[in-house]
Amino acid sequence: MQKSVTFQRVQTTHGPIKGVKKTSALGDDYFSFQSIPYAKPPVGDLRFRDPQPVEPWSQVIDSTKQGACCPGFNSIINEIQGSEDCLYINVFTKNLTPKKLAPVMIFIHGGAMAGSSGVEMYGPDFLLQKDIVLFSFNFRVGAFGFMSIDDPSVSIPGNLGMKDQLLAIKWCKANATVFGGDPDNVTLFGESLGACFVHYHMLSEHSRGLFHRAILQSGTSLNAWSVIPPRNWAERLARAVGWSGKDNPSDMVEFLRKADAKSIVRAQENLIDREERKDRTLWPFAAVIEPYVTEGSIIPKNPVEMCRDSWSNSMPIIVGGCSDEGLYFHSEINKYPELLTELTCENLVPIDLNPDRKSENCLELGQKIQKFYFGDDKPSMKHADIYIRMMTDKLFWHGFHRTILSRAHVPNVGPTYFYRFAFDSPTFNHYRIMSCGKSVRGVCHADDLSYVFKNVVSRKVPEATSPEFKTIQRMINMWVNFATTGDPNCDEIKPAIWNPVNKKSAPCECLNISNNMEMTELPNAKSMAFWDTLYPEGQLY
């Protein structure tokens, strides 16, 4: 006998929507509302423009099904996906009319050139064991969301995707009570570039007061890849799509506004050249320090400076990452062995130091880095493990560490909880398995997501007695406790007590999340101290 479907109507600030009652993989009933519009579709003349709030509606919108992601290349299925009509919000809640309003958690997905808030990767099943209201949303990615042009006459300074996020966060806060959520208890959280975006909202005056706590999983504004270097990406994209004009930004933008979306996606995937790849330029379009300041600027200056007097410094935060983040590059160095075999000292220097690759200073810094990691050996494929460890430190952990230092050196700072996710499962670390194969072990960038969100790879929930299920319960309880009270401590991590950072220098302690939970000195503390020495005074934090 077919199970009956229960629909639920809700009146939002903009109009009525219809959701559906579902049952999670863990047996919890909840209401799902998806594809709720928060902005006008950024198509036609609205392409590359600031998001425009959606017009109110009177007819009930069907929010029982997931909307399209924004245009991008899905590397897992090897095809272009999405639609420019993609600015939609998802809401998942257990109780629409609770006696006490529930904590609100707003998630920002990762990905610079592609990505979505879809339940295939970010299913709410694990989090909805608890009484929370979970929001997620799509925003423009790639050139559509992050193209930046220096000429003010075309009004595209960059970071449109973050302006989308800002509009979505405002919608979530304004509608929290409609879904049983407390607008005065909002936690913003994200992973990878999504965590960088969370941090930027912590720094931006435009986001002041919209949320009260933050969780940064594997990304902060002080990671070298959180902003991209200015390399005339817009013109390079236009020419790759077919523009043949000269010195006319307005003409170039109009050409790109009329170009086929799939053509733009195909072209942006191939903009990074061989030298830029060795330089660890990861993508051509992502967050930028805007070339000129406007009323709506999100990142008007270097994030190091923004951190010092941020409105959010008194806010409690969780920050950390996976123990072997650099496994993210495992498949890439097998595909492009020259990343190792042709590695030069100059290419080792972090992009955020703005190095002149031909200068003596850059060479000297690069030699120090090569000596620290490779000794007197010339890097080759036999040093793949060392390269991955170096990338773990350079591109991930040193950014987390700098964020810890930055907060430690401002007055009246809120609690800063530092963690290291080191749970190495042979079957449930899905991102490592997908990118590195089943024979590689370690905890890759994004592996922690499988313990916070249900995804399509995990067709079955782990057995209740398994270490994997225990880790899911630990992560959910810590994250939700933090979202509820500002303190992540809970029975599931005892006898460990997760203390906030109370030192202004390395090494500092973190919560090591593995089979056993314990406070420990950061294992790569010596590496962090080494990277600190490369940054001039005033540039480290």
C-alpha positions in Angstrom: 0.0 0.0 0.0 1.4 3.4 -1.0 2.2 5.7 1.9 0.1 8.9 1.9 1.9 12.2 1.3 1.3 15.1 3.7 1.7 18.6 2.3 2.2 21.7 4.4 1.4 25.3 3.5 3.3 28.2 5.0 3.0 31.9 4.5 6.4 33.6 4.1 7.2 37.3 4.0 6.9 37.2 0.2 4.0 34.8 -0.3 2.6 31.3 0.4 4.6 28.1 -0.3 3.7 24.4 -0.1 6.2 21.9 1.4 6.0 18.2 2.2 6.4 16.1 5.2 9.3 13.6 5.0 11.0 10.9 7.1 14.8 11.1 7.5 17.1 8.1 7.1 17.2 7.9 10.9 13.4 7.8 11.2 12.7 11.4 12.2 9.8 13.2 10.6 10.4 16.7 9.3 9.0 19.3 6.9 10.9 20.0 3.7 10.6 23.3 1.7 12.8 23.6 -1.3 13.2 26.0 -4.3 11.9 29.0 -2.5 12.9 32.1 -4.5 14.7 34.8 -2.7 15.9 36.9 -5.8 14.8 37.6 -9.3 16.4 35.1 -11.8 19.8 36.8 -12.8 19.2 36.3 -16.5 19.4 38.6 -19.5 20.2 42.1 -18.5 20.5 41.0 -14.8 23.4 38.7 -15.6 26.5 40.1 -13.7 24.4 42.6 -11.8 23.6 42.8 -8.1 20.8 40.5 -7.0 17.3 42.0 -7.0 14.9 40.9 -4.3 12.1 38.7 -5.6 8.7 40.3 -6.1 6.0 39.1 -3.6 3.6 36.5 -4.9 0.0 35.5 -4.1 -0.3 32.1 -5.7 1.1 29.1 -3.7 4.6 28.1 -4.9 5.3 24.4 -5.0 8.3 23.9 -2.8 8.1 20.2 -2.6 11.0 19.6 -5.0 14.6 20.7 -5.3 15.4 23.6 -7.7 18.2 23.8 -10.2 21.8 24.5 -9.2 23.6 27.5 -10.7 25.6 26.8 -13.9 28.8 24.9 -13.4 30.8 21.8 -14.4 30.2 18.8 -12.2 33.5 16.9 -12.1 31.9 13.9 -10.5 29.5 13.2 -13.4 31.7 15.0 -15.9 29.1 17.3 -17.3 27.8 20.9 -17.2 24.8 21.3 -14.9 22.4 24.0 -13.7 20.4 27.0 -14.8 20.8 30.7 -14.2 17.4 30.7 -12.6 18.9 29.2 -9.5 18.6 31.6 -6.6 16.5 29.5 -4.3 16.4 28.6 -0.5 15.8 25.3 1.2 14.3 24.9 4.7 14.1 21.8 6.8 12.3 21.8 10.2 10.8 19.3 12.6 8.2 21.6 14.2 6.5 24.6 12.6 4.8 25.7 15.8 7.1 24.8 18.7 6.5 25.9 22.2 10.0 27.4 22.1 11.6 28.6 18.9 14.5 26.4 17.8 18.1 27.4 17.0 18.6 28.4 13.3 21.5 27.0 11.3 22.3 28.5 7.9 24.7 26.5 5.7 26.8 27.9 2.9 28.0 25.3 0.5 31.6 25.2 -0.9 32.8 25.4 -4.5 34.1 28.3 -6.5 33.3 27.3 -10.1 30.4 24.9 -9.3 28.4 23.7 -6.3 24.9 23.7 -4.9 22.9 23.2 -1.7 21.3 20.1 -3.1 20.3 17.3 -0.7 22.3 14.8 -2.8 25.4 16.1 -0.9 23.8 18.1 2.0 20.9 15.9 3.2 19.5 17.2 6.5 18.9 13.7 8.0 21.7 13.7 10.6 21.2 17.3 11.8 17.4 16.8 12.1 17.9 14.4 14.9 17.9 17.6 16.9 15.4 20.4 17.2 16.9 23.0 14.8 15.7 24.8 11.7 18.2 24.3 8.8 18.4 26.7 5.9 20.6 26.3 2.8 20.6 28.1 -0.5 22.2 28.4 -3.9 24.2 31.4 -5.1 25.9 32.3 -8.3 29.3 30.6 -8.8 32.1 30.9 -11.4 32.1 33.9 -13.7 28.4 34.4 -13.1 29.0 35.1 -9.4 32.6 36.3 -9.1 33.7 38.1 -12.3 35.5 41.3 -11.4 36.4 44.1 -13.7 38.6 47.0 -12.7 36.8 49.7 -14.8 34.1 51.2 -12.6 32.0 52.2 -15.6 30.7 48.7 -16.0 29.9 48.3 -12.3 31.2 44.8 -11.8 33.7 45.0 -8.9 33.1 41.3 -8.0 31.7 39.1 -5.3 28.1 39.0 -6.7 27.8 35.5 -5.3 28.4 36.9 -1.8 25.8 39.5 -2.4 23.4 36.7 -3.3 24.3 35.1 0.0 23.7 38.3 1.9 20.2 38.6 0.4 19.5 34.9 1.2 20.7 35.2 4.8 18.4 38.2 5.3 15.5 36.2 3.9 16.3 33.3 6.3 16.4 35.6 9.3 13.2 37.4 8.3 11.3 34.1 7.9 12.9 32.1 10.7 9.8 32.2 13.0 7.5 31.0 10.1 9.4 27.7 10.2 9.7 27.5 14.0 13.2 29.1 14.2 14.6 31.7 16.5 15.8 34.8 14.5 17.8 35.8 17.6 19.8 32.6 17.7 21.3 32.1 14.2 24.5 30.1 13.4 26.1 30.6 10.0 28.3 27.6 9.0 30.1 26.4 5.9 32.8 24.2 4.5 35.8 24.9 2.3 35.1 28.1 0.3 31.7 28.1 1.9 33.5 28.6 5.3 35.6 31.4 3.7 32.3 33.0 2.8 31.1 32.6 6.3 34.2 34.3 7.5 33.8 37.2 5.0 30.3 37.7 6.3 31.8 37.9 9.8 34.1 40.7 8.5 31.5 42.6 6.4 29.6 45.5 7.9 26.7 44.5 5.6 26.2 41.3 7.6 26.4 42.9 11.0 23.9 41.3 13.4 22.4 38.8 10.9 23.9 35.9 12.8 25.3 35.2 16.3 27.7 32.3 16.0 29.8 30.8 13.2 31.4 27.4 12.3 34.3 27.5 9.8 35.0 24.0 8.4 38.2 23.9 6.4 38.3 27.5 5.3 38.8 31.1 6.5 39.4 34.4 4.8 43.1 34.0 5.7 43.7 30.9 3.6 45.8 31.9 0.6 43.1 30.7 -1.8 40.3 32.6 -0.3 40.8 35.5 -2.7 42.0 35.1 -6.2 44.9 37.2 -7.8 43.9 39.9 -10.3 44.9 38.5 -13.7 42.5 40.0 -16.2 40.3 36.9 -15.9 37.2 38.6 -17.4 38.9 39.5 -20.7 40.5 36.1 -20.9 37.1 34.5 -20.5 35.5 36.8 -23.1 38.2 36.0 -25.7 37.9 32.3 -24.9 34.1 32.5 -25.6 34.7 34.4 -28.8 35.0 38.1 -28.2 37.4 39.9 -30.6 37.0 43.5 -29.4 39.7 45.8 -28.0 39.9 48.0 -25.0 36.2 48.4 -24.5 34.9 46.9 -21.2 31.3 47.8 -21.9 31.3 46.0 -25.2 33.0 43.0 -23.6 30.4 42.8 -20.8 27.5 43.1 -23.3 29.1 40.3 -25.3 29.3 38.1 -22.2 25.7 39.0 -21.1 24.5 37.6 -24.4 26.8 34.6 -24.5 25.4 31.1 -24.0 25.8 30.0 -20.3 27.3 26.7 -21.2 29.9 28.4 -23.4 30.9 30.5 -20.4 31.1 27.4 -18.2 33.2 25.5 -20.7 35.6 28.4 -21.2 36.1 29.2 -17.6 37.2 25.5 -16.9 40.2 26.0 -19.1 41.4 29.5 -18.3 44.2 28.5 -15.8 47.4 27.9 -17.7 50.3 25.6 -16.9 52.3 28.1 -14.9 49.3 29.3 -12.9 48.5 25.7 -12.0 52.1 25.2 -10.7 51.6 28.5 -8.8 48.6 26.9 -7.1 46.1 29.2 -8.6 43.0 27.0 -8.0 40.4 28.8 -10.0 39.9 32.0 -12.0 36.6 33.1 -10.4 36.0 33.4 -6.6 36.1 36.0 -3.9 38.2 39.1 -4.7 39.5 42.2 -2.9 37.3 44.6 -4.9 39.3 47.0 -7.2 37.2 50.0 -6.1 35.0 50.6 -3.1 31.2 50.9 -3.6 28.3 51.2 -1.2 27.8 47.4 -1.5 31.4 46.3 -1.2 31.8 43.0 0.7 35.6 42.8 0.6 36.9 46.4 0.2 40.4 45.7 1.5 42.8 42.9 2.6 41.0 40.5 4.9 44.0 40.5 7.3 43.1 44.2 8.0 39.4 43.5 8.1 39.9 40.8 10.8 41.5 43.3 13.2 38.4 45.4 13.9 35.6 43.1 12.8 32.1 43.5 14.3 32.1 39.7 14.9 35.3 39.4 17.0 33.2 39.0 20.2 31.3 36.2 18.5 31.9 32.5 19.6 33.2 30.5 16.7 34.4 27.0 15.8 37.3 26.8 13.4 39.3 23.8 12.1 39.8 21.2 9.4 40.7 17.7 8.3 44.0 16.2 9.3 45.1 15.5 5.7 43.5 18.3 3.8 46.2 18.1 1.1 44.8 14.8 -0.2 42.6 17.1 -2.2 45.5 17.3 -4.6 46.2 13.6 -4.8 44.4 13.0 -8.1 45.7 16.2 -9.6 49.4 15.4 -9.1 48.8 12.0 -10.8 47.1 13.8 -13.7 49.7 16.6 -13.8 53.0 15.1 -12.5 54.8 18.3 -13.6 53.3 19.9 -10.5 56.0 17.9 -8.7 58.7 17.1 -11.3 58.9 20.8 -12.5 58.3 22.3 -9.1 60.5 25.4 -8.5 61.3 27.1 -5.3 59.6 30.3 -6.5 56.3 28.4 -7.0 56.2 27.4 -3.4 55.7 30.9 -2.0 52.1 31.6 -1.0 50.1 33.7 -3.4 48.9 36.0 -0.6 52.4 37.2 -0.1 52.1 38.8 -3.6 55.5 37.5 -4.7 57.4 38.7 -7.7 58.3 35.2 -8.9 61.5 36.5 -10.5 62.8 38.4 -7.4 65.7 37.3 -5.2 63.3 37.5 -2.1 60.9 35.1 -3.7 63.7 32.7 -4.5 65.1 32.9 -1.0 61.7 32.2 0.6 61.1 29.3 -1.8 64.4 27.8 -1.0 63.5 27.9 2.7 60.2 26.1 2.0 61.8 23.5 -0.2 64.5 22.8 2.4 62.0 22.5 5.2 59.9 19.9 3.4 62.2 18.1 0.9 65.6 18.6 2.5 68.3 18.4 -0.2 66.2 16.3 -2.5 64.8 17.5 -5.8 61.0 17.0 -5.7 59.7 14.1 -7.7 56.7 11.8 -7.7 58.4 9.7 -5.0 57.8 12.7 -2.8 54.1 12.8 -3.4 53.3 12.2 0.3 55.6 15.1 1.3 54.0 17.4 -1.3 50.6 16.5 0.1 51.7 17.3 3.6 53.2 20.6 2.4 49.9 21.5 0.7 48.0 20.5 3.9 50.1 23.0 5.9 50.5 25.7 3.3 47.0 26.0 1.7 44.9 24.9 4.7 46.2 24.7 8.2 48.3 27.8 8.2 45.2 29.8 7.2 43.3 28.2 10.1 46.2 28.9 12.4 46.4 32.6 11.3 42.7 33.0 12.0 43.3 31.7 15.5 46.2 34.1 16.0 44.2 37.0 14.6 41.4 36.5 17.1 43.8 36.0 19.9 45.3 39.4 19.4 42.1 41.5 19.5 40.5 42.8 22.7 37.3 41.3 24.1 37.4 38.3 21.7 34.7 35.7 22.0 35.5 32.0 22.6 37.4 30.4 19.7 37.1 26.6 19.6 39.8 24.9 17.5 39.4 21.3 16.2 41.2 18.8 14.0 39.0 16.1 12.3 41.1 13.0 12.1 38.6 10.2 11.9 40.0 7.8 9.3 37.3 5.5 8.1 38.0 2.9 5.4 34.4 3.2 4.1 32.8 6.4 5.2 35.4 9.1 4.3 33.6 9.6 1.0 35.6 12.5 -0.5 38.9 10.8 0.0 37.6 7.6 -1.6 36.1 9.5 -4.6 39.3 11.6 -5.2 42.0 9.2 -4.1 40.7 5.7 -4.4 40.1 3.0 -1.8 43.7 2.2 -1.3 44.7 5.6 0.1 44.2 6.3 3.8 43.9 9.6 5.7 41.3 12.3 6.2 40.9 14.4 3.0 39.5 17.9 2.6 35.6 17.6 2.9 35.7 14.2 4.6 34.0 15.7 7.7 30.9 16.6 5.6 29.8 13.0 5.6 29.4 13.1 9.3 27.3 16.3 9.3 25.2 15.7 6.2 23.7 12.6 4.7 24.8 12.2 1.0 23.9 9.9 -1.8 27.1 7.9 -1.5 26.1 6.7 1.9 23.1 4.7 0.9 22.8 3.2 4.3 23.3 4.8 7.7 26.2 3.1 9.5 25.3 0.6 12.2 24.5 2.2 15.5 27.4 0.4 17.2 30.0 1.4 14.5 32.7 4.1 15.0 31.3 5.9 12.0 27.9 6.3 13.6 29.5 7.3 16.9 31.4 10.0 15.0 28.2 11.3 13.3 26.6 11.6 16.8 29.6 13.4 18.1 29.7 15.9 15.3 25.9 16.6 15.3 25.8 17.0 19.1 28.9 19.3 19.1 27.6 21.5 16.2 24.0 21.7 17.5 25.1 22.3 21.1 27.2 25.2 19.9 24.4 26.5 17.7 22.1 26.4 20.8 24.4 27.8 23.5 27.7 28.9 22.0 29.5 26.0 23.7 30.1 22.7 21.8 30.8 20.5 24.8 28.4 17.6 25.2 28.2 14.1 26.7 29.2 12.5 23.4 32.8 13.8 23.7 33.4 13.1 27.4 35.8 12.6 29.1 37.3 15.2 26.8 36.5 18.9 27.6 36.8 21.2 24.6 38.3 24.3 25.9 38.6 27.5 23.8 42.0 28.8 22.7 43.5 30.9 25.4 47.0 31.5 24.0 48.4 34.3 21.7 51.1 32.2 20.1 51.8 28.7 18.7 51.6 25.9 19.7 48.0 25.9 20.9 45.7 23.0 21.7 42.8 21.7 19.6 40.2 19.0 20.0 41.4 16.0 18.0 38.3 14.3 16.7 39.1 10.6 16.0 38.2 7.2 17.5 39.1 8.9 20.8 38.4 12.5 21.6 41.1 14.5 23.3 42.6 17.9 23.6 46.1 17.9 22.2 48.7 20.2 20.9 48.3 20.7 17.1 50.4 17.9 15.5 51.8 20.2 12.8 52.6 23.1 15.2 56.2 23.2 14.1 55.1 23.6 10.5 52.8 26.5 11.5 55.7 28.2 13.3 57.8 27.8 10.2 55.2 29.4 7.9 54.8 32.2 10.4 58.5 33.2 9.8 57.8 33.8 6.1 55.2 36.6 6.6 56.4 40.1 7.3 55.2 41.9 10.4 51.6 43.1 9.8 50.8 40.5 7.1 50.5 37.4 9.3 47.4 38.5 11.2 
